[in-house]
Amino acid sequence: MYSLDVNFLKDRPAYQKKPDKKQGLALPTGNLTPAYVGVGLGVCLPLLVAGGWWFLQAKITELEGTIAQLDQENKRLDTEIGNINKIKAETTAVKGETQALVTVFDQIRPWSAMLQDLRDRIPASVQIENVKQISPTPAAQGQPPNNPAGGLEITGLARSYNDVNDFLLTLQQSQFLKSSESKIITATLVDAPLSPNAVRSPTAIPIKPPQIVKYTIQSSMNDIPASELIRELEQKGTVGLVARIRSMQQTGVISK
């Protein structure tokens, strides 16, 4: 017969095996990719930050150099702009002086041309005794004269009032005078003057001389520029003034 030998002492707690305290920590097992990624990020981020800081410092240095160059260029351009503005101011001043001289020159009315124009227009029955220039009419205080060229006053003798009117009408057609301001100031009957060569006989019967009209006509000079009267000036023989005007037109100082 077989005997059954069962040892129940091994099942008691006192006989249970205790864990070995000298055994190390157990490493985790399984997928370690997240851990590697974390370690890689921990190492790379400081490197990236350091690289970015170095790059920014290099850019800042480069931009500071560019700013310094731009400041120098700006100062140079400011100097050139100042010189250009100075030249412009000088040019404007010269143009103003030139234009003032041209304006004065363009207002010239040669007396030779005006007297020739009077000779061409006077009727045969009218005589001119005197021609004088009238000063410009003063305008309001601080304002230029209405007509800087002034005017003319013509005095003389005519056979009749109609002859004086005819003379006035011909003067109103002159390009050198303003037709609207040409008018008869005085017209009176006077005895005709005796000829200085006339010899009076003591026994001659005195004869009353015929009466004629003594007149005074005034007119304002036309303010049309001389450059617009070239044809009239040429017809009256003012060659020098016409040549100067055409020379200035060729240089552009006076417009054609």
C-alpha positions as CSV (number, residue, x, y, z in Angstrom):
1,M,0.0,0.0,0.0
2,Y,1.1,3.6,-0.8
3,S,1.3,6.2,1.9
4,L,0.3,9.9,1.3
5,D,2.8,12.3,2.7
6,V,1.6,15.9,2.7
7,N,3.7,18.7,4.2
8,F,1.3,21.5,5.3
9,L,4.1,23.6,6.9
10,K,5.0,25.0,3.5
11,D,1.6,26.6,3.2
12,R,2.1,28.7,6.4
13,P,3.1,32.3,6.0
14,A,6.2,31.9,7.9
15,Y,7.5,29.6,5.3
16,Q,6.6,31.8,2.3
17,K,9.6,33.2,0.3
18,K,10.3,36.8,0.9
19,P,11.3,39.1,-2.0
20,D,14.9,39.8,-2.5
21,K,15.6,43.4,-1.3
22,K,18.8,43.6,-3.3
23,Q,17.0,43.3,-6.6
24,G,17.1,46.7,-8.7
25,L,14.2,48.7,-10.0
26,A,12.5,47.1,-12.9
27,L,12.8,49.1,-16.1
28,P,9.5,49.7,-17.9
29,T,9.0,47.6,-20.9
30,G,7.0,48.3,-24.0
31,N,7.0,51.3,-26.5
32,L,9.7,53.9,-25.4
33,T,9.2,56.3,-28.4
34,P,7.5,59.1,-26.3
35,A,10.3,59.0,-23.9
36,Y,12.9,59.4,-26.6
37,V,10.9,62.2,-28.1
38,G,10.7,64.0,-24.8
39,V,14.5,63.7,-24.3
40,G,15.1,64.9,-27.8
41,L,12.9,67.9,-27.3
42,G,14.6,68.7,-24.0
43,V,17.9,68.7,-25.7
44,C,16.9,70.5,-29.0
45,L,14.8,73.3,-27.6
46,P,17.7,75.0,-25.8
47,L,19.8,74.6,-28.9
48,L,17.1,76.2,-31.0
49,V,16.7,79.1,-28.5
50,A,20.4,79.7,-28.5
51,G,20.5,79.5,-32.3
52,G,17.6,81.9,-32.6
53,W,19.2,84.4,-30.2
54,W,22.4,84.3,-32.1
55,F,20.6,84.9,-35.4
56,L,18.6,87.8,-33.9
57,Q,21.8,89.3,-32.6
58,A,23.4,89.0,-36.0
59,K,20.3,90.6,-37.6
60,I,20.3,93.4,-35.1
61,T,24.0,94.2,-35.8
62,E,23.3,94.1,-39.5
63,L,20.3,96.4,-39.2
64,E,22.2,98.8,-37.0
65,G,24.9,99.0,-39.7
66,T,22.2,99.6,-42.3
67,I,20.6,102.3,-40.2
68,A,24.0,104.0,-39.8
69,Q,24.5,104.0,-43.6
70,L,21.0,105.3,-44.1
71,D,21.6,108.1,-41.6
72,Q,24.7,109.1,-43.5
73,E,22.9,108.9,-46.8
74,N,20.0,110.9,-45.4
75,K,22.5,113.6,-44.2
76,R,24.1,113.7,-47.6
77,L,20.7,114.0,-49.3
78,D,19.6,116.7,-46.9
79,T,22.8,118.7,-47.9
80,E,22.1,118.1,-51.6
81,I,18.4,119.1,-51.2
82,G,19.5,122.3,-49.4
83,N,21.9,123.1,-52.3
84,I,19.1,122.4,-54.8
85,N,16.6,124.6,-52.9
86,K,19.3,127.4,-52.8
87,I,19.8,127.1,-56.5
88,K,16.0,127.1,-57.1
89,A,15.7,130.3,-55.0
90,E,18.5,132.0,-56.9
91,T,17.0,130.9,-60.2
92,T,13.6,132.2,-59.2
93,A,15.1,135.5,-58.2
94,V,17.0,135.8,-61.5
95,K,13.8,134.9,-63.4
96,G,11.9,137.5,-61.4
97,E,14.5,140.2,-62.2
98,T,14.6,139.1,-65.9
99,Q,10.9,139.2,-66.2
100,A,10.8,142.6,-64.6
101,L,13.3,143.9,-67.1
102,V,11.4,142.2,-70.0
103,T,8.2,143.8,-68.8
104,V,9.7,147.2,-68.7
105,F,11.4,146.6,-72.1
106,D,8.1,145.3,-73.6
107,Q,6.4,148.5,-72.5
108,I,8.7,150.8,-74.5
109,R,7.0,153.1,-76.9
110,P,9.6,154.7,-79.2
111,W,8.7,158.4,-79.8
112,S,10.0,158.1,-83.3
113,A,7.3,155.5,-84.1
114,M,4.6,157.4,-82.3
115,L,5.4,160.7,-84.1
116,Q,5.5,159.0,-87.4
117,D,2.1,157.5,-86.6
118,L,0.8,161.0,-85.9
119,R,2.2,162.3,-89.2
120,D,0.5,159.5,-91.1
121,R,-2.9,160.2,-89.5
122,I,-3.1,163.9,-89.3
123,P,-5.5,165.5,-92.0
124,A,-4.2,168.1,-94.4
125,S,-6.3,170.8,-92.8
126,V,-5.0,170.2,-89.3
127,Q,-1.7,171.4,-87.8
128,I,0.1,170.1,-84.7
129,E,1.7,172.8,-82.5
130,N,2.9,170.7,-79.6
131,V,2.9,167.1,-78.4
132,K,3.8,166.2,-74.8
133,Q,3.6,163.2,-72.6
134,I,1.2,163.1,-69.7
135,S,2.3,161.4,-66.4
136,P,0.3,158.3,-65.4
137,T,-2.8,158.9,-63.5
138,P,-2.2,158.1,-59.8
139,A,-4.2,155.2,-58.5
140,A,-5.3,154.4,-54.9
141,Q,-2.7,154.4,-52.2
142,G,-0.4,151.4,-52.4
143,Q,-1.7,150.4,-55.9
144,P,0.2,150.8,-59.2
145,P,-0.9,153.4,-61.7
146,N,-3.8,152.4,-64.0
147,N,-1.7,153.0,-67.0
148,P,2.1,153.1,-66.4
149,A,2.7,154.2,-69.9
150,G,0.9,157.5,-69.3
151,G,-0.7,159.5,-72.2
152,L,-0.3,162.1,-74.8
153,E,-1.6,165.7,-75.1
154,I,-1.7,167.2,-78.6
155,T,-2.4,170.8,-79.2
156,G,-2.7,172.5,-82.6
157,L,-4.9,174.3,-85.1
158,A,-7.6,173.1,-87.4
159,R,-9.6,174.7,-90.2
160,S,-12.9,173.6,-88.6
161,Y,-14.5,171.6,-85.9
162,N,-15.1,168.8,-88.4
163,D,-11.4,168.6,-89.1
164,V,-10.7,168.2,-85.4
165,N,-13.3,165.4,-85.2
166,D,-11.7,163.7,-88.2
167,F,-8.3,163.9,-86.6
168,L,-9.8,162.4,-83.4
169,L,-11.3,159.5,-85.4
170,T,-8.0,158.7,-87.0
171,L,-6.2,158.8,-83.6
172,Q,-8.7,156.3,-82.3
173,Q,-7.6,153.8,-84.9
174,S,-4.0,154.0,-83.8
175,Q,-2.5,150.9,-82.2
176,F,-0.3,153.1,-80.0
177,L,-3.2,154.8,-78.3
178,K,-6.4,153.7,-76.5
179,S,-9.3,154.5,-78.6
180,S,-11.7,154.6,-75.7
181,E,-9.6,157.3,-73.9
182,S,-8.9,159.5,-76.9
183,K,-11.0,162.6,-76.6
184,I,-11.2,166.4,-77.4
185,I,-10.4,168.4,-74.3
186,T,-10.9,171.9,-75.8
187,A,-11.9,173.3,-79.2
188,T,-12.3,177.1,-79.5
189,L,-12.4,179.6,-82.4
190,V,-9.4,181.9,-82.6
191,D,-8.1,184.3,-85.2
192,A,-5.8,182.7,-87.7
193,P,-2.2,183.8,-87.0
194,L,-0.6,185.9,-89.7
195,S,2.3,184.5,-91.6
196,P,5.6,185.8,-90.3
197,N,6.6,186.7,-93.8
198,A,3.6,188.9,-94.4
199,V,4.4,192.6,-94.9
200,R,1.8,195.1,-93.7
201,S,1.5,198.3,-95.7
202,P,0.8,201.4,-93.6
203,T,-1.9,202.4,-96.1
204,A,-3.4,199.0,-96.4
205,I,-7.0,198.5,-95.2
206,P,-6.9,196.2,-92.1
207,I,-8.5,192.8,-92.9
208,K,-9.8,190.6,-90.1
209,P,-8.1,187.3,-90.2
210,P,-10.3,184.2,-90.6
211,Q,-11.1,182.2,-87.6
212,I,-9.8,178.7,-87.1
213,V,-10.2,176.1,-84.3
214,K,-7.5,175.8,-81.6
215,Y,-7.9,172.3,-80.1
216,T,-6.4,170.1,-77.4
217,I,-6.7,166.3,-77.7
218,Q,-5.7,163.9,-75.0
219,S,-5.3,160.1,-75.2
220,S,-3.7,157.3,-73.1
221,M,-1.0,155.2,-74.6
222,N,-2.0,151.7,-75.3
223,D,-0.7,149.1,-72.7
224,I,-0.4,146.3,-75.4
225,P,3.1,144.8,-75.1
226,A,5.6,146.0,-77.8
227,S,6.1,142.4,-78.8
228,E,2.5,142.4,-80.1
229,L,3.1,145.6,-82.1
230,I,6.0,144.3,-84.2
231,R,4.2,144.9,-87.5
232,E,3.3,148.5,-86.6
233,L,6.8,149.2,-85.3
234,E,8.4,147.9,-88.5
235,Q,6.1,150.1,-90.6
236,K,7.1,153.1,-88.6
237,G,10.8,152.4,-89.0
238,T,11.6,151.2,-85.5
239,V,14.1,148.6,-86.7
240,G,16.3,148.4,-83.5
241,L,13.5,147.7,-81.1
242,V,12.0,145.1,-83.4
243,A,15.4,143.3,-83.7
244,R,15.8,143.2,-79.9
245,I,12.2,141.8,-79.4
246,R,12.7,139.1,-82.0
247,S,16.0,138.1,-80.4
248,M,14.4,137.8,-77.0
249,Q,11.6,135.7,-78.6
250,Q,14.1,133.3,-80.1
251,T,15.7,132.8,-76.6
252,G,12.3,132.3,-75.1
253,V,12.4,135.3,-72.8
254,I,9.4,136.7,-74.6
255,S,6.7,134.4,-75.9
256,K,5.9,134.7,-79.6
